Amino acid sequence: VSKKESSSTSMEDDSLGFGVDLVSAARKNLGLFKTVADNHWLHQDSAIAEAIRRYDEVWMPLLAHLSTGPNPPLILPPLDVEWVWFCHSLDPVNYKQYCDSRFSKLISKTAIFDEENREYALNRSKRMWEAEFPAEPFEAADADDDVAAAFPPSNRNLSDRVSKQTEIYYKRFSEPSKQQRPFSSGGGSSLRQSMSFTWNDLLRAPSLSSCKEFNNGRLMRVHASITPPVEASYLLRCVPDRVTDDSGAMISDVYLKMNRHRPQSGRWLTRTVVDHAARECFVIRMRVGVGFWRWGGEVPKAVGREDRIIEIRQGAWSYVYGSTSIGRAPEKIVGTATPREPPEGYQFSWSFSTRNELFMQWDHPPSSPSVSALRLQFKTSSSEKTTVELLPGRQRQYRVRKPNPETAPDEDDGFITMIRFSDESPYGKATALLNWKHLVVDYLPEEDTVLVLLLCLAILRGISVMKREDVGNLLMRRRVQVSPDCGSVILHPSSQPPHPPPCAQPWYWNPNSVMAAAQEKGHFAVAASSPVEGSDELYRTGII
């Protein structure tokens, strides 16, 4: 390359400019990514095939007909077509060849970043669409599987590209740091010097604040006060505990003596709910038996299926004076779940005190471990303004970004993502993640704690009945203590070592390792099963 040519090229590069606000364009594209990721019906092959057909047969011919001047018309397609159009334009060479071969000209896009202009453009394009193609609805309808089967080979590459881009938002851009503007570039300010405060300093500080000095030509004192900008999600675990009677007292010789040797009536499997710091928050009880144990052959008997209710009591145990392991459950009952006769097409049904219903079906043989075998339908009350969908596996923000290819299918087993739809979230918002195998729930502050706990226990009980096996260790009837702070501290990806330990990552990335470590660090209280509690067959009948 000659010096003259190099100089000419350099001058051209220096004069290169952009006619589009790249920051606004990037934010608009991120918004489209999130909308598509939340709109899970667009992930289906039949929906993608139908969207490509509408894009190829309706939208592009309409746009080519209206593009008569140098500037494209101010119109926007519906969501499914806009998504296909966006993915197609990610390959500019292929897009130009497509436009040249179909319309003998390049079909340009209109850059619309203002919401009012977007609404105007959508309404305008809807009128033009319906005028030119009255038989084709503007909004996407339910797609037929036959559309994907009759897919032309020329559109296969576009279909593959759309499928790959569908979930890219939660893989790359869902973290808040990817969407917030850096402070140093906001409002025309510039970063002159920075100072860090170590985590250990904050742990030893009497409050979440610290002060340091540095000399940058003049002595300056820096104060930092840390206040979380938003409330973090809650992490609750259900850990095994002793069997309780109808009054909520643990089955124990201590209470037998306190009651002047009157037998304790009723038998309930019990779980204690603890938070990330191992503090007791709730007590969950599952009724399995009636009657009492007495010398001479009188033993508790299993209750009927409709009486095997689940109840949640709010608060911590009231322990007997001088004991830290024998106590009575709190009195306040905040939620219950009652088994009901399932409707046709389902194997199990629950009715919640929150006026909701849960229907369950295991579509594969009981021995099948596939997470997709579980089918759940959650019915909300007519007075609620939101609807809920329960999806198997880790969805939305809970999706693992770099799953282990050898264990990925098994690691999703046991997870249920709770998606809540409302006027504010028309495409759904993931408000909770449940793991019914480990009885762990992770949920946002706006979600109902009692409902999430009832769902987790009800799903485990229903699966145990449908598979006819104890899949969640419900038969364990001894107190288990777990280590605190398990899964409560997460390192930001930028601060993580190449191979971070499971305890420094979100708990749902490695649930088996994290929960196993929590129990290994804790200890099992010495409390072997006794005949007074009831036989193993009694509890097996109660949960299976």
Secondary structure as UniProt FT lines:
FT   HELIX           3..14
FT   HELIX           22..38
FT   HELIX           40..43
FT   HELIX           45..54
FT   HELIX           55..59
FT   HELIX           60..66
FT   HELIX           79..89
FT   HELIX           92..103
FT   HELIX           115..132
FT   TURN            134..135
FT   HELIX           145..149
FT   HELIX           153..155
FT   HELIX           156..165
FT   TURN            166..167
FT   HELIX           169..173
FT   HELIX           176..178
FT   HELIX           183..188
FT   HELIX           199..204
FT   STRAND          209..215
FT   STRAND          219..225
FT   STRAND          234..240
FT   TURN            246..247
FT   STRAND          249..250
FT   HELIX           253..258
FT   TURN            259..261
FT   STRAND          267..274
FT   TURN            276..277
FT   STRAND          280..290
FT   TURN            295..297
FT   STRAND          301..302
FT   HELIX           305..307
FT   STRAND          310..314
FT   STRAND          318..319
FT   TURN            321..322
FT   STRAND          327..328
FT   STRAND          333..340
FT   TURN            344..345
FT   STRAND          348..352
FT   TURN            353..354
FT   STRAND          357..362
FT   TURN            366..367
FT   HELIX           371..373
FT   STRAND          374..379
FT   TURN            382..383
FT   STRAND          387..392
FT   HELIX           396..398
FT   TURN            405..407
FT   HELIX           408..411
FT   TURN            412..414
FT   STRAND          415..421
FT   TURN            426..427
FT   STRAND          429..435
FT   TURN            436..439
FT   STRAND          440..443
FT   TURN            445..446
FT   HELIX           449..467
FT   TURN            471..472
FT   TURN            474..475
FT   STRAND          480..481
FT   TURN            484..487
FT   HELIX           493..495
FT   HELIX           502..504
FT   HELIX           507..509
FT   HELIX           511..521
FT   STRAND          523..524
FT   TURN            531..533
FT   HELIX           536..543
//
